[in-house]
Amino acid sequence: MAIAGTITGVFSTTTRHWLVAITGITNPNVSPSFDGKGYQNSSYVISGTFASASVQAQGSNDGGVTWVNIGSAVTAAGGGTLSAGEVFELYRFSVSGGGATTLLNANCTFVSNNAS
């Protein structure tokens, strides 16, 4: 699988959230990997043209050498959490199935546990 998509990340000083957006994830590829800043609380939303594709959130704690699936795959616009009991060093999305028209976007929100 190749890496596909453009990633941007920004820390909101107002909400103290780490926000990651990935656009242009295609099939059969993986998104660029990204850091969750060690935040325990997170969510993501996948949108776009699925064309029967399946999107699996994945995490790695060895610098991206090995990846484990997080939760269930998404097969239509929707989302889930990236921190289901374990905080990972890196995250990514893996796209399988689907066709040439598959074009997906991911928006991730990581919430700081530090209120100060």
Secondary structure by P-SEA (a helix, b strand, c coil): cccbbbbbbbbccccccbbbbbcccccccccccccccccccccccccccccbbbbbbbbbcccccbbbbccccccccccccccccccccccccccccccccccbbbbbbbbbcccc
